[in-house]
């Protein structure tokens, strides 16, 4: 029997989410989505879960916020509940105690980092510095990798290319001072542990209830591998994407074309793309973007008699939208999606320009992410402060 199709968000759900209806700005909602997905990914790495469980959890997490508001539910509880539910769906064993301790560790470490080394976005949200100063600070501090060509895909055990860019054994160390953070697990018999356990169960039930028990998730990874085989991109000649398998002495081996495309699919989990497009479109977009960002020059794929993506029932407009969204994760500056290699027509009018700041760089882990807004009380307090500030300005 064919698998059930993924549940996709409609145009109205994409343009008017419950969080935005409650007054949460678009950019803040996007950043909190990214931060929640990063939490899930890091927790899954520490729990030694397979990537399919972590990916399923992130998709469920993204879907939830199309039917619920961040003013009513905690990022922490929903991310924990999504990973708990995903492990059941993917038949992965997981102890509740381990799940609670890992999330508690990650959040405690982020709180410590946020206090000792707050990031520019945290300073902006707290009103410590002006928005203009924060933007200039981002440019000075930016060190985000634009194209994740040197990262390993999740299947090799190092997690997603962007989220887990350090080995799993070093995730617990504070990057500003590896020796400054000490963590003591919550006692198994403490009231805090029981309260967290109850919140986990409630979060799982809320996800099931609000998604109408439509929790099937079809991931695009296997589809992409099949497409790569059909295009001949899994051969040894594409070991580093350029047909040249040699590497400079002493330099790390270059990832293959398939590995880099796999990394893009992993990074796409941080955006709501899996709730907007079916798996085969996402698979084509990963190949499309990998070919365009190939170094030293774009990799030419068949365009005649028809473009290669037509074979897979995809449209270039969708591929460019997905590519643009992915590029927003990597860099703070505006982006133009590169033109495809070997093009035979003028597509300059189809350029997608990105004016917004990079999403993932705003919630970078070494700055504590956005852990200050991880629960609904903090979000409500922030909204109240914004309302008070607006009333004060209007009264002046």
C-alpha positions as CSV (number, residue, x, y, z in Angstrom):
1,X,0.0,0.0,0.0
2,X,1.3,3.4,-0.9
3,X,2.2,5.7,2.1
4,X,-0.2,8.4,3.0
5,X,0.7,11.8,1.7
6,X,2.2,14.5,4.0
7,X,-0.1,17.0,5.5
8,X,0.7,20.4,3.9
9,X,-0.2,23.9,5.1
10,X,-2.5,26.0,3.1
11,X,-1.8,29.5,1.9
12,X,-3.9,31.1,4.7
13,X,-2.0,29.0,7.3
14,X,1.3,30.1,5.9
15,X,0.4,33.8,5.8
16,X,-1.5,34.0,9.1
17,X,-0.3,31.6,11.7
18,X,-1.8,31.6,15.2
19,X,1.3,33.1,16.7
20,X,1.2,36.1,14.3
21,X,-2.5,36.5,15.2
22,X,-1.4,36.8,18.8
23,X,1.0,39.6,18.0
24,X,4.3,37.6,17.7
25,X,6.4,39.1,14.8
26,X,7.1,37.0,11.8
27,X,10.9,37.1,12.2
28,X,10.6,36.1,15.9
29,X,8.3,33.2,15.1
30,X,10.7,31.9,12.4
31,X,13.7,32.2,14.8
32,X,11.9,30.3,17.6
33,X,11.0,27.6,15.1
34,X,14.7,27.3,14.1
35,X,15.7,27.2,17.7
36,X,13.2,24.4,18.6
37,X,14.4,22.3,15.7
38,X,18.0,22.8,16.7
39,X,17.1,21.6,20.2
40,X,15.5,18.5,18.8
41,X,18.5,17.8,16.6
42,X,21.0,18.2,19.4
43,X,19.0,16.2,21.8
44,X,18.7,13.4,19.3
45,X,22.4,13.3,18.8
46,X,23.1,13.0,22.5
47,X,20.4,10.3,22.7
48,X,22.0,8.4,19.8
49,X,18.8,8.4,17.8
50,X,18.7,7.8,14.1
51,X,18.2,10.8,11.8
52,X,14.8,9.6,10.7
53,X,13.5,10.1,14.3
54,X,15.0,13.5,14.6
55,X,13.7,14.6,11.2
56,X,10.2,13.3,11.9
57,X,10.2,15.2,15.2
58,X,11.2,18.4,13.5
59,X,8.5,18.1,10.9
60,X,5.8,17.5,13.6
61,X,7.2,20.5,15.6
62,X,6.9,22.7,12.5
63,X,3.3,21.5,11.7
64,X,2.2,22.2,15.3
65,X,2.8,25.9,15.0
66,X,0.5,26.2,12.0
67,X,-2.4,25.3,14.3
68,X,-1.2,26.6,17.7
69,X,0.3,29.8,19.0
70,X,3.6,30.2,20.8
71,X,1.7,32.4,23.3
72,X,-0.2,29.3,24.4
73,X,2.4,26.6,24.3
74,X,6.1,26.3,25.3
75,X,8.8,25.7,22.8
76,X,10.5,23.5,25.3
77,X,7.5,21.3,25.9
78,X,6.5,20.9,22.3
79,X,10.0,20.1,21.1
80,X,10.4,17.5,23.8
81,X,6.9,16.1,23.0
82,X,7.6,16.0,19.3
83,X,10.8,14.0,19.7
84,X,9.0,11.6,22.2
85,X,6.2,11.0,19.7
86,X,8.5,10.7,16.8
87,X,10.4,7.9,18.5
88,X,7.1,6.0,18.9
89,X,6.2,6.6,15.2
90,X,9.6,5.4,14.1
91,X,9.7,2.5,16.6
92,X,12.8,3.8,18.4
93,X,13.3,2.9,22.1
94,X,13.8,5.9,24.3
95,X,13.7,6.3,28.1
96,X,11.7,9.2,29.3
97,X,14.3,9.9,32.0
98,X,17.0,10.2,29.4
99,X,14.9,12.5,27.2
100,X,14.1,14.8,30.1
101,X,17.7,15.0,31.3
102,X,19.1,15.7,27.8
103,X,16.6,18.6,27.2
104,X,17.2,19.9,30.7
105,X,21.0,19.8,30.1
106,X,20.7,21.6,26.7
107,X,18.4,24.3,28.1
108,X,20.5,24.8,31.2
109,X,23.7,25.2,29.1
110,X,21.9,27.7,26.8
111,X,20.8,29.7,29.8
112,X,24.3,29.8,31.1
113,X,25.7,30.8,27.8
114,X,23.0,33.4,27.3
115,X,23.9,35.1,30.5
116,X,27.7,35.0,30.0
117,X,27.8,35.6,26.3
118,X,24.4,36.9,25.0
119,X,24.0,37.1,21.2
120,X,23.0,40.2,19.2
121,X,19.4,38.9,18.8
122,X,19.0,38.3,22.5
123,X,20.3,41.8,23.2
124,X,17.9,43.3,20.6
125,X,14.9,41.4,22.0
126,X,15.7,42.5,25.6
127,X,16.0,46.1,24.5
128,X,19.6,46.4,25.7
129,X,20.9,47.8,22.3
130,X,19.2,49.3,19.3
131,X,18.3,47.4,16.3
132,X,20.8,49.3,14.1
133,X,23.6,48.5,16.5
134,X,22.6,44.8,16.5
135,X,22.7,44.6,12.7
136,X,26.2,46.1,12.6
137,X,27.2,43.7,15.4
138,X,26.0,40.7,13.4
139,X,28.2,41.7,10.5
140,X,31.2,41.9,12.7
141,X,30.6,38.6,14.4
142,X,29.3,36.7,11.5
143,X,31.2,33.5,10.9
144,X,28.5,31.2,9.6
145,X,29.4,28.8,6.8
146,X,27.6,29.9,3.6
147,X,27.6,26.6,1.8
148,X,27.8,23.5,4.0
149,X,30.3,21.7,1.7
150,X,32.6,20.4,4.4
151,X,29.9,19.0,6.8
152,X,28.9,15.4,6.9
153,X,25.3,14.4,6.5
154,X,23.3,13.1,9.5
155,X,23.6,9.5,8.4
156,X,27.3,9.5,9.3
157,X,26.6,10.3,13.0
158,X,27.5,14.0,13.1
159,X,24.0,15.3,12.9
160,X,22.8,17.9,10.4
161,X,25.3,20.0,8.6
162,X,24.4,23.3,10.2
163,X,22.8,22.4,13.5
164,X,25.4,20.0,14.8
165,X,28.6,21.3,13.3
166,X,30.6,20.1,16.2
167,X,31.1,16.4,17.2
168,X,28.5,14.9,19.4
169,X,30.9,14.3,22.2
170,X,31.6,18.1,22.4
171,X,28.1,19.4,22.4
172,X,28.1,19.7,26.2
173,X,30.9,22.3,26.2
174,X,30.3,26.0,26.3
175,X,32.1,27.5,23.3
176,X,33.0,30.7,25.1
177,X,34.5,28.8,28.0
178,X,34.4,25.0,27.8
179,X,35.2,24.6,31.6
180,X,32.7,27.1,32.9
181,X,29.5,25.1,32.8
182,X,28.8,22.4,35.2
183,X,25.5,20.4,35.0
184,X,23.9,18.3,37.7
185,X,20.9,16.1,36.4
186,X,17.6,16.6,38.1
187,X,16.8,14.1,40.8
188,X,14.6,11.3,39.5
189,X,12.3,11.7,42.6
190,X,12.2,15.5,42.7
191,X,9.0,17.4,42.0
192,X,10.6,19.2,39.1
193,X,11.2,15.9,37.4
194,X,7.6,14.8,37.9
195,X,6.3,18.2,36.6
196,X,8.5,18.0,33.5
197,X,7.3,14.4,32.9
198,X,3.7,15.5,33.2
199,X,4.4,18.4,30.8
200,X,5.9,16.0,28.3
201,X,2.9,13.7,28.3
202,X,0.5,16.7,27.9
203,X,2.6,18.1,25.0
204,X,2.5,14.7,23.2
205,X,-1.3,14.7,23.6
206,X,-1.6,18.2,22.4
207,X,0.4,17.5,19.3
208,X,-1.8,14.5,18.5
209,X,-5.0,16.4,19.3
210,X,-4.2,19.6,17.3
211,X,-2.8,17.7,14.3
212,X,-5.9,15.5,14.3
213,X,-3.8,12.4,14.7
214,X,-2.4,13.1,11.1
215,X,1.2,12.5,12.2
216,X,2.4,10.5,9.2
217,X,5.7,11.9,7.9
218,X,7.2,10.9,4.5
219,X,10.8,12.1,4.3
220,X,12.5,12.9,1.0
221,X,15.9,11.3,1.6
222,X,15.2,8.0,-0.1
223,X,13.5,9.7,-3.0
224,X,16.6,12.0,-3.4
225,X,18.9,9.0,-3.5
226,X,16.8,7.4,-6.3
227,X,16.9,10.7,-8.3
228,X,20.7,11.0,-7.8
229,X,21.1,7.5,-9.3
230,X,18.9,8.3,-12.3
231,X,21.0,11.4,-12.9
232,X,24.3,9.5,-12.5
233,X,25.4,11.6,-9.5
234,X,26.3,8.8,-7.2
235,X,29.3,7.6,-9.2
236,X,32.9,7.9,-7.9
237,X,33.6,10.7,-10.3
238,X,31.3,12.9,-8.2
239,X,33.2,12.3,-5.0
240,X,33.7,16.0,-4.4
241,X,31.1,17.3,-6.9
242,X,33.5,18.3,-9.6
243,X,34.7,15.1,-11.2
244,X,38.0,15.5,-9.5
245,X,38.5,13.0,-6.7
246,X,41.9,14.2,-5.6
247,X,42.4,16.3,-2.5
248,X,45.1,18.5,-1.3
249,X,47.6,16.7,1.0
250,X,46.6,17.3,4.6
251,X,43.2,18.6,3.8
252,X,40.0,16.8,4.9
253,X,38.3,14.7,2.2
254,X,35.7,16.6,0.3
255,X,32.1,15.4,0.7
256,X,30.4,13.9,-2.3
257,X,27.6,15.5,-4.3
258,X,25.1,13.2,-2.6
259,X,26.4,14.1,0.9
260,X,26.0,17.8,0.3
261,X,22.5,17.4,-1.1
262,X,21.7,15.2,2.0
263,X,23.0,18.1,4.2
264,X,20.7,20.6,2.5
265,X,17.7,18.3,3.2
266,X,18.7,18.1,6.8
267,X,19.1,21.9,7.1
268,X,15.7,22.4,5.4
269,X,14.1,20.8,8.6
270,X,14.8,24.1,10.4
271,X,12.4,25.9,8.0
272,X,8.7,25.0,7.4
273,X,9.6,23.7,3.9
274,X,8.5,20.1,4.8
275,X,5.1,21.6,5.6
276,X,4.9,23.4,2.3
277,X,6.2,21.0,-0.4
278,X,5.8,17.3,-1.0
279,X,8.9,15.1,-0.6
280,X,9.7,14.7,-4.3
281,X,9.9,18.5,-4.7
282,X,12.2,18.8,-1.7
283,X,14.5,16.1,-3.1
284,X,14.7,17.9,-6.5
285,X,15.4,21.2,-4.7
286,X,18.3,19.7,-2.8
287,X,19.9,18.5,-6.0
288,X,19.2,21.8,-7.7
289,X,20.8,23.9,-5.0
290,X,23.8,21.5,-4.7
291,X,24.5,21.7,-8.4
292,X,24.2,25.5,-8.4
293,X,26.5,25.9,-5.4
294,X,29.1,23.4,-6.6
295,X,32.7,24.5,-6.5
296,X,34.7,25.7,-8.3
297,X,31.9,26.0,-10.8
298,X,28.2,25.0,-11.0
299,X,27.6,21.4,-12.1
300,X,25.7,21.3,-15.4
301,X,22.7,18.9,-15.4
302,X,20.6,18.0,-18.4
303,X,18.4,20.8,-19.8
304,X,17.5,19.4,-23.2
305,X,15.2,18.4,-24.7
306,X,13.6,19.3,-21.3
307,X,15.1,20.3,-17.9
308,X,15.9,17.3,-15.7
309,X,13.4,18.3,-13.0
310,X,10.5,17.9,-15.4
311,X,11.2,14.1,-15.3
312,X,10.5,14.2,-11.6
313,X,7.3,16.3,-11.9
314,X,8.8,19.5,-10.4
315,X,8.7,23.1,-11.4
316,X,11.7,25.4,-11.4
317,X,9.8,28.1,-9.5
318,X,9.3,25.8,-6.5
319,X,13.0,24.7,-6.6
320,X,14.1,28.4,-6.5
321,X,11.7,29.2,-3.6
322,X,13.1,26.3,-1.6
323,X,16.7,27.2,-2.5
324,X,16.1,30.8,-1.5
325,X,14.7,29.7,1.9
326,X,17.7,27.5,2.5
327,X,20.2,30.2,1.7
328,X,18.6,32.4,4.3
329,X,19.8,30.0,7.0
330,X,23.5,30.5,6.1
331,X,24.2,34.2,5.7
332,X,23.1,37.5,7.1
333,X,23.2,39.4,3.8
334,X,20.8,39.4,0.9
335,X,21.1,36.5,-1.5
336,X,20.4,35.9,-5.2
337,X,19.8,32.3,-6.1
338,X,22.6,31.6,-8.7
339,X,21.6,30.9,-12.2
340,X,21.7,27.3,-13.3
341,X,24.7,26.0,-15.2
342,X,24.3,25.5,-19.0
343,X,21.1,27.6,-19.2
344,X,19.8,28.2,-22.7
345,X,17.4,31.1,-21.9
346,X,17.4,34.4,-20.0
347,X,16.0,33.8,-16.5
348,X,17.2,37.0,-14.9
349,X,13.5,38.0,-14.3
350,X,13.1,34.9,-12.2
351,X,15.8,35.8,-9.7
352,X,14.7,35.5,-6.1
353,X,16.3,38.2,-3.9
354,X,16.5,37.6,-0.2
355,X,16.5,40.8,1.9
356,X,16.0,39.3,5.3
357,X,18.7,38.4,7.8
358,X,19.8,34.8,8.1
359,X,17.7,32.8,10.4
360,X,20.1,30.3,11.8
361,X,22.8,32.9,12.6
362,X,20.3,34.8,14.8
363,X,19.9,31.8,17.2
364,X,23.5,30.5,17.1
365,X,24.2,28.1,19.9
366,X,27.3,29.8,21.2
367,X,25.1,32.8,22.1
368,X,22.5,30.7,23.9
369,X,20.0,30.6,21.1
370,X,16.7,32.2,22.0
371,X,16.4,30.3,25.3
372,X,15.0,33.4,27.0
373,X,11.8,32.9,25.1
374,X,11.5,29.1,25.4
375,X,8.4,29.1,27.5
376,X,5.0,30.8,27.0
377,X,5.3,33.0,30.1
378,X,8.5,34.6,28.7
379,X,6.8,35.1,25.4
380,X,3.7,36.7,27.1
381,X,6.0,39.0,29.1
382,X,7.8,40.0,26.0
383,X,4.5,40.8,24.2
384,X,3.4,42.8,27.2
385,X,6.6,44.8,27.2
386,X,6.2,45.5,23.5
387,X,2.6,46.7,24.0
388,X,3.7,48.9,26.9
389,X,6.5,50.4,24.8
390,X,4.1,51.1,21.9
391,X,1.6,52.8,24.2
392,X,4.3,54.9,25.7
393,X,5.5,56.0,22.3
394,X,2.0,56.8,21.1
395,X,1.3,58.9,24.2
396,X,4.4,61.0,23.7
